[in-house]
Amino acid sequence: QVQLVESGGGLVQAGASLRLSCAASGLTFSSYVMGWFRQAPGKEREFVAGIRRSGGITHYTDSVKGRFTIARDNAKNTVYLQMNSLSPEDTAVYFCAARFAVSDTVRSGVDEYRYWGQGTQVTVSS
């Protein structure tokens, strides 16, 4: 049974930092491209960041470039999202997701990812 469990969300003020973690179990973690998505109230789920299996290549949506960093530790079956300079526009539920594909590429589409966590709430006050 595959499980992705996010943690690290919370309520912070604008300009603060948070680090989200996603612990994976029940799958060969190093075989999966990992992604972070977010969903704000009334909006569609959107891609935030992704990282290839080995961790060497990362991709970000434009709005978080330079502020967010995705990383993974294959020995710990965990993917992280370091979020700096948070703004109220970053308020959302954040989800981690796993993508299995023969090609080791990061995709931004929701339907490209097979497994999902339950999400963790990030709220940024102004």
N, C-alpha and C positions, 0 to 999 in steps of 0.2 A: 504494500500500500504506500503510494507516494504521498509525502507530506511536505509542504513548504510552510514554514511558520515565520512570519515577520514579527519584529519587535523594534522598539526604539522610538516610536512615535510619541507625540505629546503636544503640549501647548507651549509655544514660545513667543517672544516678542520679535518684531521685525529686526533683522540684522543678526539674529542669533544663528547658531548651528545645531544640527542634529545628525546623528549617525544611525541609519536604519540597518538592521541585520535581517537576513533571511536564512534560516537553517533548513537544510534539505535532508530528507531521509527516504529510503525505499527506492532510490534510483542511483545509477552510476553517475554521480554528480559531474565528474570531469568529462562526461560525454555530452553534456548539455550546454548550449548557449543559454545564458541567463539574462533576464531583462527586468527592469523596474518600470512600472506603469503607475499612473495616478488617475483618480477620478474625482472631480469636484462636483458638488451638488448641481444637478440639472445639466451636467455635461457628459460627453462621452469619455470613455476611458482612453487615455492617451499615453503614448510611449514617452518615457523619460530618458532612459539610458539602457545600454546593453553591452555585454562583454562576451567575447569569444571563449571557447572552452579552455584554452590555455591561459587566458587573461591578458594576452599581449595586445589585443585590439579592442578598443572601446568606441562606442558611438553615443551621441547625446542629441536630444532635441535642442533647437537653437536657444530656447528661453532659459536653459540651465547651464549652457556651456560657460566654463570659467567659474562656476559656483558649485556645481555638483561633481562628485567623482565616484565612479563605480569601481569596485574591486572584488576579487574573489580569492578564497583560500580553499583550494581543492582538498587539502589535507583535513580541513574542518567541515567540508561540505557546506560552506557558507558564502553568501554573497552580501556585499555591503553597499550602502549608498551614503556617502558623506555629503551633507548638504550644508553649505555655508551661505552667508548673506541672504538668509531667508526673507521673503516678502509675503504679504498677505495673499498674493496671487499664487503662492505655492500651497495654499491650504487645500487639502484633498485627502482622500484615502489612498494610501500607497500600497501597491501590490507587487510582489515579486512573481516571476513566471519563468518556466523552463521550456526550452525549445530543443527538440531532438531533430537533427537533420544531418544528412550525410555531409553536406557542405557546411563548414564551420563559419557561418555568416550570421551577423546580427540583422534581424528584421524588426520593423516597427509595427507591423500589423498584429492586432490582438489575436486574430485567428491563426497566427503562425506559432503560437505558444500552446503547448499541450497541457501543462500543469500550472496551477495557480495557488497562491496562498490566500488566506482569508482577509488580508489587508490590515494596515495599521493607520490610525488617524494622525495626520499632521495638521495642526492649526497654528497659524501665524497671526498674531494680533498686531495692529498698527500702533 
